Amino acid sequence: MSAGLLATRLDQKMIEQNCQISPASVPNDKLPIKSGITVSQELCGRYLVRYLLARDEGRFQRGSNERHWVTPTPYSSEDAIMHLALRRTKKERRSTLLLDPVFIPEILGPRWVEWGDGIEYILPHGFPARAVVWEIKL
């Protein structure tokens, strides 16, 4: 078992103590809508992780109104591509944005990633600047 898969299974166990993870086949508009405070409780206070392409480094420090997909699971750059079914690009994802869900008003999920085996949440209206905890280079 890879470290990425082990991390995912540990997150699954933690989350499923508080709620159910929706199947990958559930469309966005059918996912549970939750407050960031509720998601923070599901994650036992952990942060959400947004993997960044090089062109996005520093771009979201002031927040974002765009839709974002995030995960509670920390992965290596290569594992993130596989477990989260991210598009392969010539530029690797070498940075992550850590977000505190407490400050995010609306979050959808959790759900299993389609064509991957990770867990995802969706931020349909993005996140405010105060949700940004840290941008970390991998």
C-alpha positions in Angstrom: 0.0 0.0 0.0 1.4 3.4 -0.9 1.7 6.3 1.6 -0.9 8.2 -0.4 -3.5 5.4 -0.3 -2.8 4.9 3.5 -3.3 8.7 4.1 -6.6 8.5 2.1 -7.9 5.5 4.1 -7.0 7.2 7.4 -8.9 10.3 6.3 -11.8 8.0 5.3 -12.0 6.5 8.7 -11.8 10.0 10.4 -14.5 11.5 8.1 -16.9 8.5 8.3 -17.0 8.9 12.1 -18.9 12.1 11.5 -20.6 11.8 8.1 -21.0 9.7 5.0 -18.7 10.2 1.9 -20.8 10.4 -1.2 -20.0 8.1 -4.1 -18.1 9.6 -7.1 -21.3 9.3 -9.2 -23.2 11.9 -7.2 -23.4 15.2 -9.2 -22.3 18.5 -7.6 -25.9 19.7 -7.3 -26.8 16.7 -5.2 -23.9 16.9 -2.7 -24.6 18.0 0.8 -24.2 21.7 1.4 -22.4 22.5 4.6 -20.9 25.4 6.5 -17.2 25.5 6.9 -17.6 25.1 10.6 -19.4 21.8 10.0 -16.6 20.6 7.7 -14.0 21.6 10.2 -15.7 19.4 12.8 -15.9 16.5 10.3 -12.1 16.9 9.8 -11.4 17.3 13.5 -9.9 20.8 12.9 -7.7 19.8 10.0 -7.2 22.1 6.9 -8.3 21.6 3.4 -5.5 21.3 0.7 -5.7 22.9 -2.8 -2.9 21.7 -5.1 -1.5 24.5 -7.3 0.1 24.6 -10.7 3.2 26.8 -11.0 1.1 29.5 -12.7 -1.3 29.6 -9.7 1.4 30.1 -7.1 0.6 33.2 -5.1 -2.6 33.8 -7.1 -5.1 33.0 -4.3 -3.5 34.7 -1.3 -6.4 37.2 -1.3 -9.0 34.5 -1.7 -11.0 33.6 -4.8 -14.6 33.6 -6.0 -14.0 30.8 -8.4 -15.0 27.2 -7.8 -12.3 25.0 -6.3 -11.8 21.3 -5.6 -9.9 20.5 -2.4 -9.1 17.5 -0.3 -8.2 16.9 3.4 -5.4 14.5 2.3 -1.8 15.5 1.9 -0.2 13.9 -1.1 3.1 14.1 -2.9 3.0 15.9 -6.3 2.8 12.6 -8.1 0.3 11.0 -5.7 -2.0 14.0 -6.0 -2.3 13.4 -9.8 -3.2 9.8 -9.3 -5.4 9.9 -6.2 -7.3 13.1 -7.2 -7.4 12.3 -11.0 -5.8 15.6 -11.8 -4.9 16.4 -15.4 -1.2 15.7 -16.1 0.7 18.8 -17.3 4.3 19.4 -18.1 4.4 21.6 -15.1 4.0 19.7 -11.8 2.0 20.8 -8.9 4.8 21.8 -6.5 2.8 24.0 -4.2 -0.3 23.6 -2.0 -2.6 26.1 -0.4 -3.8 25.2 3.1 -7.3 26.5 3.8 -9.1 26.7 7.1 -12.7 25.5 6.4 -14.0 27.5 9.4 -13.9 30.7 7.3 -15.5 29.2 4.2 -19.2 29.9 4.2 -20.3 27.1 1.8 -18.7 23.7 1.1 -20.1 20.7 -0.8 -19.2 17.1 0.0 -17.4 15.0 0.9 -17.3 12.8 -2.2 -15.0 10.1 -3.6 -13.0 11.4 -6.6 -14.3 10.1 -9.9 -11.5 8.2 -11.8 -9.3 8.5 -8.7 -9.5 7.2 -5.1 -9.2 10.3 -3.1 -11.8 12.3 -1.2 -12.8 15.8 -2.4 -14.8 18.7 -1.2 -16.0 21.5 -3.5 -15.9 25.2 -2.7 -18.6 26.4 -5.1 -18.0 30.1 -4.4 -14.4 29.9 -3.6 -12.9 31.1 -0.3 -12.2 34.4 1.5 -8.6 35.6 2.1 -8.9 34.9 5.8 -9.4 31.1 5.0 -5.8 31.0 3.6 -3.5 29.6 6.2 -0.4 29.1 4.2 1.0 28.4 0.7 3.6 25.6 0.9 6.1 24.5 -1.7 6.3 20.7 -1.9 
